[in-house]
């Protein structure tokens, strides 16, 4: 196989790895009835006029499976953190005791579990679409290599390899989604 095609395959594989990592991160944010610090990723607090990630202004602990404890590094941040959590609309009301903020994660109802499974399926579909788009870009770049003296046979072989790569990564997305669905539906 041509070196230019090999480079394109490596580039595509790196892009697909990033797509899988992103998909995993998004699936982690979907809560499965258990408290995890990842549930608070994406929540930003107004810290002296700049929007700062919650994890950078407080320590976040999970003392048990249903509780998150947020301890701000400055007492003045209790109210802004509480407000940011409420505005993030994660379905949990913060409890401020003047020292720490507690988030009690309620057990999931059957209906809520089904909604979360739908979210997982949507996120998995986004992951599959991203992988397919990377395949499309890779195939277009491989076809353009014809102008650089790459033979038609090498181009066909390259496209076949890109397809194999795509299939493997779509299976990875499906496995992550399946594991998350199982986690959500486990009572």
C-alpha positions in Angstrom: 0.0 0.0 0.0 1.1 3.5 -0.8 2.8 5.6 2.0 0.4 8.5 1.4 -2.6 6.2 1.9 -1.0 4.8 5.1 -0.6 8.4 6.4 -4.2 9.1 5.6 -5.3 6.0 7.5 -3.2 6.9 10.5 -4.7 10.4 10.4 -8.2 9.0 10.2 -7.6 6.6 13.0 -6.4 9.4 15.3 -9.5 11.4 14.4 -11.7 8.4 15.1 -10.0 7.9 18.5 -10.8 11.5 19.4 -14.4 10.9 18.3 -14.7 7.9 20.6 -13.1 9.8 23.5 -15.6 12.6 23.0 -18.5 10.1 22.8 -17.4 8.4 26.0 -17.1 11.8 27.8 -20.6 12.7 26.7 -22.0 9.4 27.9 -20.3 9.8 31.2 -22.2 13.1 31.8 -25.5 11.2 31.6 -26.2 10.2 35.1 -27.2 6.6 35.9 -28.7 7.1 39.4 -25.3 7.1 41.0 -23.5 10.3 42.1 -20.3 11.1 40.1 -18.2 14.2 39.9 -18.6 13.9 36.1 -22.2 15.0 36.4 -21.0 18.5 37.2 -18.7 18.8 34.2 -19.9 21.7 32.1 -21.1 23.8 35.0 -19.4 27.1 35.2 -19.3 29.6 38.1 -18.9 33.3 37.9 -15.5 33.7 39.7 -14.4 37.4 40.0 -16.1 38.2 36.7 -14.8 35.2 34.6 -16.6 32.0 33.9 -14.7 29.2 35.6 -15.3 25.5 35.7 -16.8 24.3 39.0 -14.0 21.8 39.5 -11.5 24.6 39.5 -13.1 26.6 42.3 -14.1 23.7 44.6 -13.4 20.2 45.6 -16.1 17.7 44.6 -16.4 14.4 46.6 -18.8 11.5 46.5 -19.1 10.2 50.1 -21.6 7.6 49.0 -23.4 6.4 45.9 -26.2 9.0 46.2 -24.4 12.1 47.5 -22.1 14.7 46.0 -20.4 17.2 48.3 -19.0 20.4 46.9 -16.5 22.3 49.1 -15.6 25.7 47.6 -12.1 27.0 48.3 -13.6 30.3 49.2 -16.8 30.7 51.4 -17.9 33.6 49.2 -18.4 31.1 46.3 -21.2 29.1 48.0 -24.0 31.2 46.6 -22.6 31.5 43.0 -22.0 27.7 43.0 -25.5 27.0 44.2 -26.9 29.4 41.6 -24.8 27.8 38.8 -26.0 24.3 39.7 -29.7 25.5 39.6 -29.2 27.2 36.3 -27.5 24.1 34.8 -30.8 22.3 35.3 -29.3 18.9 36.1 -32.4 17.8 38.0 -30.9 18.1 41.5 -31.5 20.9 44.0 -28.4 21.9 45.9 -28.5 22.1 49.7 -26.3 24.8 51.1 -25.4 24.5 54.8 -23.0 27.5 54.9 -19.9 25.3 54.7 -20.5 22.9 51.8 -23.1 22.2 49.2 -24.7 18.8 49.1 -26.4 17.3 46.1 -28.6 14.3 46.9 -29.0 12.3 43.7 -32.6 10.9 43.7 -33.2 7.3 42.6 -34.3 7.1 39.0 -37.9 6.3 38.1 -38.6 3.9 35.2 -39.8 6.8 33.0 -36.6 8.8 33.8 -34.5 5.7 33.0 -36.1 5.4 29.6 -35.5 9.1 28.9 -31.9 8.7 29.8 -31.6 5.6 27.5 -33.0 7.8 24.7 -30.3 10.4 25.5 -27.6 7.6 25.3 -28.9 6.5 22.0 -28.9 10.0 20.6 -25.3 10.5 21.9 -24.2 7.2 20.3 -25.8 8.2 17.0 -23.8 11.4 17.1 -20.7 9.4 17.7 -21.5 7.1 14.7 -22.2 10.1 12.5 -18.9 11.7 13.5 -17.0 8.5 12.6 -18.8 8.2 9.3 -17.9 11.9 8.5 -14.3 11.1 9.2 -14.6 8.1 6.8 -16.1 10.4 4.1 -13.3 13.0 4.5 -10.6 10.2 4.4 -12.1 8.7 1.2 -12.2 12.1 -0.5 -8.5 12.7 0.5 -7.5 9.3 -0.8 -9.3 9.9 -4.1 -7.4 13.2 -4.5 -4.1 11.2 -4.2 -4.7 9.9 -7.7 -3.3 13.2 -9.0 -0.1 12.5 -7.0 0.6 9.2 -8.9 -1.2 6.8 -6.6 -2.7 3.8 -8.6 -6.4 3.0 -8.8 -5.8 -0.3 -7.0 -4.1 1.4 -4.1 -7.0 3.9 -3.9 -9.5 1.0 -3.8 -7.4 -0.8 -1.1 -7.2 2.4 0.9 -10.9 3.0 0.8 -11.4 -0.6 1.9 -9.1 -0.1 4.9 -10.9 3.1 5.8 -14.2 1.2 5.8 -12.7 -1.5 8.0 -11.5 1.2 10.4 -15.0 2.8 10.4 -16.7 -0.5 11.1 -14.4 -1.1 14.1 -15.0 2.3 15.6 -18.8 2.1 15.1 -18.7 -1.2 17.1 -16.7 0.6 19.8 -19.4 3.4 20.0 -22.1 0.7 20.2 -20.3 -1.1 23.0 -20.0 2.1 25.0 -23.7 2.9 24.5 -24.7 -0.6 25.4 -22.7 -0.5 28.6 -24.2 2.8 29.6 -27.8 1.6 28.8 -27.2 -1.4 31.0 -25.9 0.8 33.7 -28.9 3.1 33.6 -31.5 0.2 33.5 -29.9 -1.6 36.5 -32.0 -0.7 39.5 
